[in-house]
Amino acid sequence: MNRRNFLSLTGTFTGGMLILPEFLHAFGNQKTIEWHQNSCVVFIQLNGGNDGLNTFIPFENPLYYSLRPNINLAKDSIIGKTKGMGFHPALHSFAQIQQNGHLSIIQNVGYPEPNRSHFRSQEIWQTASASNQYLNEGWLGRYLDVQCKEHVPTAGINIDNIDNLALKGIEPNFITVKDPNRFKKKSENETSMLSNNPQLDFVRKIANSVSEGSDEIQKALSQSKTEITYPKTQLGKNLEWIARLIKGNLNSKVYYTSQNGYDTHDNQLAIHNTKLTELNDAIFSFYSEVKQANLLQQVTLVIFSEFGRRVKDNGNGTDHGTAAPLFIIGGNNKNSILGQNPNLENLDEGDLKYEIDFRSVYATILKNKLDFNPMDIGLKNAPLSNLF
């Protein structure tokens, strides 16, 4: 079974019939987890390759304007200016969160020998592999395999309609669900039995996890309510669910969701403004909710994309590039800007050269926010200093 089919098939377990082999019905009840800290990490993946240079903008560098004559942002429109950098005007809440002391920015994040294919680059980010290495388990799935003493279906929560490779481990210690409010346990007569087929064991375990974890999710939802108005967008709804699950003490360590639409080859100014506005508004509602609940120090929000865009515009947009900024909100971060401003002079065939390996960011999160040794899942990159 190839990975595309796996993701499509397992994603169907967010609704419809569950398919289980008989032996998996003895999987048992929800197990407990031994967490060292009362904290969690929320990931937002910006699918399509977000244009970092028009997100956190090097407005003092004249090359930015000469290389992007058709899609640059005017200096007087850029907000939250600091050290020659500033935010896209749609990200006014990002600027406010930074002013509040709760936002760190890591510049020029990427990896050696970058791949400009959406699917492959997402796979590299999700597995934390080298560019020429192929792994079957995601980096968060490997973490949960080590951390969970027994199978725990709700150790990770993916709010989406398709599974995310980052959370895939040997054991399915995560659940993918599109709408937690409609996520109910399937009755026995709704479940179809299959004979044991090793190639589908993992898929079946996910189906069983859906059934096992539904009670825990409903319990968390019953213990929380939304206190903040969220935008009526898919990302806004997804972050509203995540906030409720956190406030309802689900005790998941990892939450994951995504936002599509960042492949801006054409009509970039309009499309990018729309997507960043959606991102800004959804994140500010989530930030305000967890802050009001006095949970901001325990909740770390990570916002990233599989790659940035090329430095020079293509006339009305940008093509696939390499390095881009990554944003950290909450988690008691140091409100720092790590890395140098983008070097628009020393390019690699028209692309930014990465300065900080994304796996160093992962190592930092595992070590500082999840009290976990990144070496235990094969991450040898040194953690970053001055982030948390």
FIDO-820091 format. One record per residue (C-alpha): residue in three letters; x, y, z. Coordinates in Angstrom, 3 decimals. Layout:
N
{atom ALA,{X,Y,Z}},
...
REM end
This chain:
388
{atom MET,{0.000,0.000,0.000}},
{atom ASN,{1.577,3.329,-0.967}},
{atom ARG,{1.515,6.350,1.349}},
{atom ARG,{-1.033,8.320,-0.680}},
{atom ASN,{-3.515,5.438,-0.474}},
{atom PHE,{-2.746,4.968,3.217}},
{atom LEU,{-3.527,8.595,4.015}},
{atom SER,{-6.717,8.546,1.981}},
{atom LEU,{-7.937,5.282,3.469}},
{atom THR,{-7.199,6.083,7.095}},
{atom GLY,{-8.716,9.525,6.680}},
{atom THR,{-12.059,7.910,5.966}},
{atom PHE,{-12.271,6.817,9.598}},
{atom THR,{-13.316,10.312,10.595}},
{atom GLY,{-16.762,9.327,9.346}},
{atom GLY,{-18.572,6.401,7.821}},
{atom MET,{-18.135,2.711,8.548}},
{atom LEU,{-15.230,1.433,10.635}},
{atom ILE,{-13.443,-1.682,9.424}},
{atom LEU,{-11.912,-3.836,12.145}},
{atom PRO,{-10.486,-7.331,12.366}},
{atom GLU,{-11.925,-9.402,15.196}},
{atom PHE,{-8.697,-9.682,17.167}},
{atom LEU,{-8.504,-5.907,17.593}},
{atom HIS,{-11.711,-5.768,19.620}},
{atom ALA,{-9.679,-7.003,22.571}},
{atom PHE,{-7.487,-3.904,22.390}},
{atom GLY,{-8.739,-2.816,25.815}},
{atom ASN,{-9.792,0.428,27.402}},
{atom GLN,{-8.100,3.825,27.275}},
{atom LYS,{-4.677,3.693,28.930}},
{atom THR,{-3.004,6.386,30.925}},
{atom ILE,{0.159,8.183,29.967}},
{atom GLU,{3.096,9.255,32.125}},
{atom TRP,{3.752,12.837,31.088}},
{atom HIS,{6.537,14.759,32.744}},
{atom GLN,{5.030,18.195,32.165}},
{atom ASN,{1.556,19.651,31.902}},
{atom SER,{2.170,21.089,28.444}},
{atom CYS,{1.207,20.487,24.825}},
{atom VAL,{2.313,21.594,21.368}},
{atom VAL,{-0.074,22.707,18.600}},
{atom PHE,{1.171,22.569,15.000}},
{atom ILE,{-0.317,24.534,12.103}},
{atom GLN,{1.009,23.409,8.734}},
{atom LEU,{0.637,25.957,5.912}},
{atom ASN,{0.223,23.744,2.848}},
{atom GLY,{1.445,24.876,-0.536}},
{atom GLY,{4.647,26.690,0.366}},
{atom ASN,{4.072,29.987,2.141}},
{atom ASP,{5.993,32.981,0.772}},
{atom GLY,{8.095,33.857,3.795}},
{atom LEU,{9.591,36.956,2.189}},
{atom ASN,{6.114,38.488,1.948}},
{atom THR,{5.144,37.262,5.409}},
{atom PHE,{8.039,38.572,7.510}},
{atom ILE,{9.484,41.130,5.140}},
{atom PRO,{13.075,42.469,4.761}},
{atom PHE,{11.740,45.934,3.920}},
{atom GLU,{15.066,47.739,4.440}},
{atom ASN,{16.832,45.632,1.812}},
{atom PRO,{16.565,47.329,-1.617}},
{atom LEU,{16.998,43.938,-3.314}},
{atom TYR,{13.606,42.918,-1.964}},
{atom TYR,{11.997,45.622,-4.123}},
{atom SER,{14.195,45.183,-7.186}},
{atom LEU,{13.762,41.389,-7.281}},
{atom ARG,{10.024,41.581,-6.627}},
{atom PRO,{8.788,44.548,-8.667}},
{atom ASN,{5.289,43.088,-9.091}},
{atom ILE,{4.489,41.602,-5.684}},
{atom ASN,{6.431,43.608,-3.097}},
{atom LEU,{4.723,45.212,-0.109}},
{atom ALA,{5.142,48.989,0.218}},
{atom LYS,{7.252,50.065,3.183}},
{atom ASP,{4.500,52.184,4.657}},
{atom SER,{2.123,49.191,4.716}},
{atom ILE,{4.457,46.911,6.673}},
{atom ILE,{3.758,46.651,10.402}},
{atom GLY,{5.626,45.614,13.548}},
{atom LYS,{8.921,46.805,12.138}},
{atom THR,{12.065,45.694,13.957}},
{atom LYS,{15.699,45.314,12.862}},
{atom GLY,{14.895,45.751,9.178}},
{atom MET,{12.033,43.228,9.217}},
{atom GLY,{8.281,43.614,9.497}},
{atom PHE,{4.977,41.792,9.082}},
{atom HIS,{2.581,41.646,6.160}},
{atom PRO,{-0.239,44.108,6.965}},
{atom ALA,{-2.704,41.205,7.269}},
{atom LEU,{-0.722,39.925,10.267}},
{atom HIS,{-1.577,42.793,12.597}},
{atom SER,{-2.346,40.375,15.437}},
{atom PHE,{1.043,38.694,14.989}},
{atom ALA,{2.596,42.105,15.539}},
{atom GLN,{0.448,42.592,18.641}},
{atom ILE,{1.353,39.151,20.021}},
{atom GLN,{5.023,39.984,19.461}},
{atom GLN,{4.556,43.287,21.252}},
{atom ASN,{2.944,41.355,24.113}},
{atom GLY,{6.146,39.315,24.394}},
{atom HIS,{4.669,35.990,23.249}},
{atom LEU,{6.001,35.470,19.698}},
{atom SER,{9.383,34.199,18.537}},
{atom ILE,{10.431,34.094,14.888}},
{atom ILE,{13.026,31.706,13.501}},
{atom GLN,{14.360,32.955,10.187}},
{atom ASN,{15.650,31.007,7.179}},
{atom VAL,{14.438,27.599,8.330}},
{atom GLY,{15.018,24.742,5.904}},
{atom TYR,{17.245,21.720,5.310}},
{atom PRO,{20.194,20.614,3.133}},
{atom GLU,{19.547,19.592,-0.467}},
{atom PRO,{16.001,20.993,-0.452}},
{atom ASN,{13.227,19.345,-2.423}},
{atom ARG,{10.718,21.595,-4.214}},
{atom SER,{7.998,18.980,-4.550}},
{atom HIS,{5.075,19.717,-2.219}},
{atom PHE,{4.457,16.088,-1.308}},
{atom ARG,{8.102,15.116,-0.817}},
{atom SER,{9.043,18.252,1.130}},
{atom GLN,{6.013,17.815,3.400}},
{atom GLU,{7.098,14.215,3.909}},
{atom ILE,{10.611,15.351,4.879}},
{atom TRP,{9.201,17.826,7.412}},
{atom GLN,{6.739,15.277,8.781}},
{atom THR,{9.260,12.468,9.226}},
{atom ALA,{12.308,14.657,10.021}},
{atom SER,{14.278,12.650,7.482}},
{atom ALA,{17.228,13.729,5.374}},
{atom SER,{16.315,14.809,1.849}},
{atom ASN,{17.512,11.460,0.446}},
{atom GLN,{16.079,9.330,3.264}},
{atom TYR,{12.636,7.723,3.396}},
{atom LEU,{11.026,6.902,6.744}},
{atom ASN,{7.749,5.118,7.392}},
{atom GLU,{6.991,6.794,10.727}},
{atom GLY,{6.588,10.493,11.486}},
{atom TRP,{8.738,12.289,14.024}},
{atom LEU,{5.825,12.877,16.400}},
{atom GLY,{4.635,9.296,15.924}},
{atom ARG,{8.083,8.057,16.962}},
{atom TYR,{7.997,10.357,19.980}},
{atom LEU,{4.590,9.016,21.033}},
{atom ASP,{5.748,5.416,20.507}},
{atom VAL,{8.526,5.971,23.042}},
{atom GLN,{6.580,8.161,25.440}},
{atom CYS,{3.372,6.124,25.639}},
{atom LYS,{3.855,3.122,27.884}},
{atom GLU,{0.852,1.459,26.250}},
{atom HIS,{-1.417,2.254,23.312}},
{atom VAL,{-3.068,5.655,23.989}},
{atom PRO,{-5.461,6.692,21.180}},
{atom THR,{-5.684,10.365,22.189}},
{atom ALA,{-2.006,11.081,22.863}},
{atom GLY,{-2.078,13.059,19.597}},
{atom ILE,{-5.050,14.762,17.935}},
{atom ASN,{-5.143,15.680,14.251}},
{atom ILE,{-8.035,18.000,13.318}},
{atom ASP,{-8.410,17.284,9.610}},
{atom ASN,{-10.183,14.990,7.161}},
{atom ILE,{-7.024,13.023,6.363}},
{atom ASP,{-4.289,11.569,8.544}},
{atom ASN,{-0.953,13.335,8.909}},
{atom LEU,{2.253,11.362,8.447}},
{atom ALA,{3.962,13.347,11.235}},
{atom LEU,{1.820,11.489,13.800}},
{atom LYS,{2.133,8.002,12.316}},
{atom GLY,{4.021,5.607,14.568}},
{atom ILE,{4.241,1.873,15.110}},
{atom GLU,{1.216,2.233,17.374}},
{atom PRO,{-1.665,4.566,16.417}},
{atom ASN,{-1.361,6.873,19.414}},
{atom PHE,{-3.351,9.570,17.661}},
{atom ILE,{-6.784,10.211,16.227}},
{atom THR,{-7.777,12.139,13.113}},
{atom VAL,{-11.166,13.795,13.416}},
{atom LYS,{-12.822,16.475,11.312}},
{atom ASP,{-15.569,17.530,13.715}},
{atom PRO,{-15.071,16.455,17.366}},
{atom ASN,{-18.641,17.410,18.248}},
{atom ARG,{-19.962,14.745,15.853}},
{atom PHE,{-17.275,12.246,16.789}},
{atom LYS,{-19.243,9.458,18.461}},
{atom LYS,{-18.298,5.919,19.323}},
{atom LYS,{-19.494,3.384,16.766}},
{atom SER,{-21.761,0.635,18.013}},
{atom GLU,{-20.732,-2.979,17.607}},
{atom ASN,{-23.179,-3.655,14.772}},
{atom GLU,{-21.789,-0.722,12.754}},
{atom THR,{-18.363,-2.372,12.597}},
{atom SER,{-17.385,-4.671,9.755}},
{atom MET,{-15.057,-7.556,10.500}},
{atom LEU,{-12.070,-8.455,8.359}},
{atom SER,{-9.594,-11.291,8.554}},
{atom ASN,{-6.071,-10.554,9.728}},
{atom ASN,{-4.080,-8.927,6.924}},
{atom PRO,{-0.685,-7.599,8.140}},
{atom GLN,{-0.537,-4.974,5.401}},
{atom LEU,{-3.652,-3.323,6.843}},
{atom ASP,{-2.969,-3.818,10.552}},
{atom PHE,{-2.026,-0.220,11.159}},
{atom VAL,{-5.103,1.076,9.365}},
{atom ARG,{-7.311,-1.195,11.443}},
{atom LYS,{-5.664,-0.094,14.652}},
{atom ILE,{-6.463,3.489,13.729}},
{atom ALA,{-10.071,2.485,13.241}},
{atom ASN,{-10.084,0.902,16.689}},
{atom SER,{-8.445,4.011,18.132}},
{atom VAL,{-11.295,6.094,16.760}},
{atom SER,{-13.722,3.963,18.725}},
{atom GLU,{-11.596,3.943,21.874}},
{atom GLY,{-10.868,7.670,21.939}},
{atom SER,{-14.339,9.006,21.265}},
{atom ASP,{-15.450,8.836,24.902}},
{atom GLU,{-12.384,10.780,26.060}},
{atom ILE,{-12.978,13.466,23.443}},
{atom GLN,{-16.662,13.825,24.346}},
{atom LYS,{-15.748,14.060,28.021}},
{atom ALA,{-13.260,16.880,27.305}},
{atom LEU,{-15.818,18.760,25.223}},
{atom SER,{-18.389,18.455,27.998}},
{atom GLN,{-15.940,20.074,30.421}},
{atom SER,{-15.175,23.144,28.300}},
{atom LYS,{-16.841,25.885,26.313}},
{atom THR,{-15.728,28.560,23.884}},
{atom GLU,{-15.180,31.953,25.533}},
{atom ILE,{-13.860,33.825,22.476}},
{atom THR,{-15.442,34.573,19.084}},
{atom TYR,{-13.627,32.684,16.321}},
{atom PRO,{-13.707,33.561,12.604}},
{atom LYS,{-16.057,31.444,10.509}},
{atom THR,{-13.259,29.743,8.576}},
{atom GLN,{-12.110,26.128,8.595}},
{atom LEU,{-8.904,27.033,10.419}},
{atom GLY,{-10.853,29.106,12.925}},
{atom LYS,{-13.154,26.159,13.630}},
{atom ASN,{-10.214,23.743,13.911}},
{atom LEU,{-8.410,25.928,16.433}},
{atom GLU,{-11.630,26.411,18.371}},
{atom TRP,{-11.905,22.611,18.719}},
{atom ILE,{-8.282,22.345,19.824}},
{atom ALA,{-8.753,25.068,22.437}},
{atom ARG,{-11.804,23.279,23.840}},
{atom LEU,{-9.993,19.942,24.026}},
{atom ILE,{-7.062,21.546,25.827}},
{atom LYS,{-9.347,23.388,28.248}},
{atom GLY,{-11.338,20.195,28.774}},
{atom ASN,{-8.208,18.392,30.027}},
{atom LEU,{-7.983,15.815,27.258}},
{atom ASN,{-4.265,15.725,28.132}},
{atom SER,{-3.079,15.122,24.573}},
{atom LYS,{0.517,16.194,24.117}},
{atom VAL,{0.318,16.996,20.417}},
{atom TYR,{-2.377,18.713,18.331}},
{atom TYR,{-2.078,19.141,14.581}},
{atom THR,{-4.049,20.972,11.915}},
{atom SER,{-3.392,22.651,8.587}},
{atom GLN,{-4.411,25.459,6.264}},
{atom ASN,{-4.357,25.025,2.490}},
{atom GLY,{-3.927,27.505,-0.335}},
{atom TYR,{-0.363,28.844,-0.178}},
{atom ASP,{0.781,27.751,-3.648}},
{atom THR,{0.778,31.300,-5.020}},
{atom HIS,{2.137,30.992,-8.554}},
{atom ASP,{-0.357,33.579,-9.793}},
{atom ASN,{-2.431,36.441,-8.349}},
{atom GLN,{-0.275,36.259,-5.256}},
{atom LEU,{-1.013,39.631,-3.677}},
{atom ALA,{-4.739,38.966,-3.410}},
{atom ILE,{-4.515,35.274,-2.510}},
{atom HIS,{-1.748,35.708,0.034}},
{atom ASN,{-3.575,38.560,1.726}},
{atom THR,{-6.681,36.374,2.059}},
{atom LYS,{-4.804,33.365,3.455}},
{atom LEU,{-2.752,35.424,5.920}},
{atom THR,{-5.891,37.225,7.095}},
{atom GLU,{-7.519,33.860,7.809}},
{atom LEU,{-4.380,32.703,9.607}},
{atom ASN,{-4.037,35.909,11.620}},
{atom ASP,{-7.648,35.984,12.793}},
{atom ALA,{-7.842,32.290,13.708}},
{atom ILE,{-4.575,32.364,15.624}},
{atom PHE,{-5.470,35.513,17.536}},
{atom SER,{-8.739,33.958,18.704}},
{atom PHE,{-6.901,30.813,19.824}},
{atom TYR,{-4.169,32.871,21.485}},
{atom SER,{-6.761,34.996,23.308}},
{atom GLU,{-8.656,31.900,24.457}},
{atom VAL,{-5.687,30.062,25.969}},
{atom LYS,{-4.325,33.309,27.419}},
{atom GLN,{-7.656,34.059,29.089}},
{atom ALA,{-7.658,30.497,30.483}},
{atom ASN,{-4.139,31.051,31.936}},
{atom LEU,{-2.772,28.274,29.717}},
{atom LEU,{-0.466,30.257,27.430}},
{atom GLN,{2.705,29.097,29.182}},
{atom GLN,{1.683,25.449,28.811}},
{atom VAL,{0.542,25.706,25.168}},
{atom THR,{3.140,26.137,22.400}},
{atom LEU,{1.882,27.009,18.912}},
{atom VAL,{4.181,26.228,15.951}},
{atom ILE,{3.391,27.653,12.482}},
{atom PHE,{5.385,26.449,9.461}},
{atom SER,{5.245,25.573,5.757}},
{atom GLU,{7.009,22.891,3.713}},
{atom PHE,{9.111,25.507,1.906}},
{atom GLY,{9.170,29.184,0.988}},
{atom ARG,{9.049,30.763,-2.463}},
{atom ARG,{11.743,31.870,-4.896}},
{atom VAL,{13.222,35.295,-4.238}},
{atom LYS,{12.453,36.760,-7.666}},
{atom ASP,{8.801,36.994,-8.637}},
{atom ASN,{7.511,35.313,-11.810}},
{atom GLY,{5.461,38.318,-12.919}},
{atom ASN,{2.335,37.893,-10.840}},
{atom GLY,{3.403,35.414,-8.191}},
{atom THR,{6.257,33.220,-7.021}},
{atom ASP,{7.443,29.683,-7.689}},
{atom HIS,{8.588,26.992,-5.256}},
{atom GLY,{11.580,27.967,-3.149}},
{atom THR,{13.413,26.796,-0.057}},
{atom ALA,{13.950,28.467,3.318}},
{atom ALA,{11.267,30.474,5.148}},
{atom PRO,{10.442,31.785,8.640}},
{atom LEU,{8.828,29.647,11.328}},
{atom PHE,{6.731,31.164,14.119}},
{atom ILE,{6.407,30.113,17.773}},
{atom ILE,{3.601,31.537,19.936}},
{atom GLY,{3.181,30.882,23.653}},
{atom GLY,{5.015,28.168,25.531}},
{atom ASN,{6.837,30.796,27.565}},
{atom ASN,{9.115,31.539,24.587}},
{atom LYS,{11.661,34.352,24.849}},
{atom ASN,{10.032,36.604,22.226}},
{atom SER,{13.217,36.480,20.182}},
{atom ILE,{14.129,36.658,16.504}},
{atom LEU,{16.588,33.868,15.767}},
{atom GLY,{18.731,33.843,12.673}},
{atom GLN,{19.982,36.561,10.371}},
{atom ASN,{17.737,38.608,8.096}},
{atom PRO,{17.304,36.866,4.706}},
{atom ASN,{20.385,37.269,2.543}},
{atom LEU,{19.029,38.302,-0.864}},
{atom GLU,{22.484,38.675,-2.382}},
{atom ASN,{24.008,35.248,-1.721}},
{atom LEU,{21.409,32.935,-3.237}},
{atom ASP,{21.435,29.284,-4.222}},
{atom GLU,{20.211,29.241,-7.822}},
{atom GLY,{17.708,31.977,-7.028}},
{atom ASP,{16.658,30.612,-3.654}},
{atom LEU,{17.418,31.563,-0.065}},
{atom LYS,{20.060,29.478,1.645}},
{atom TYR,{18.764,27.872,4.796}},
{atom GLU,{20.443,28.920,8.032}},
{atom ILE,{18.584,26.881,10.653}},
{atom ASP,{17.680,23.225,10.142}},
{atom PHE,{14.026,22.554,10.958}},
{atom ARG,{15.103,19.457,12.899}},
{atom SER,{16.906,21.722,15.374}},
{atom VAL,{13.545,23.391,15.997}},
{atom TYR,{11.977,19.967,16.567}},
{atom ALA,{14.796,19.006,18.936}},
{atom THR,{14.245,22.204,20.914}},
{atom ILE,{10.514,21.573,21.239}},
{atom LEU,{11.054,17.977,22.354}},
{atom LYS,{13.706,18.926,24.893}},
{atom ASN,{12.289,22.149,26.316}},
{atom LYS,{8.534,21.727,25.991}},
{atom LEU,{8.008,17.953,26.156}},
{atom ASP,{10.955,17.037,28.418}},
{atom PHE,{12.098,14.417,25.930}},
{atom ASN,{15.524,13.502,24.572}},
{atom PRO,{15.377,14.036,20.770}},
{atom MET,{18.154,11.486,20.298}},
{atom ASP,{15.662,8.812,21.359}},
{atom ILE,{13.871,9.217,18.006}},
{atom GLY,{17.006,9.723,15.926}},
{atom LEU,{17.135,13.532,15.940}},
{atom LYS,{20.821,14.379,16.185}},
{atom ASN,{20.487,18.114,15.489}},
{atom ALA,{21.480,20.340,18.398}},
{atom PRO,{18.598,22.210,20.035}},
{atom LEU,{18.469,25.970,19.587}},
{atom SER,{19.382,28.314,22.407}},
{atom ASN,{17.424,31.430,23.376}},
{atom LEU,{14.068,30.138,22.106}},
{atom PHE,{12.475,29.034,25.405}},
REM end
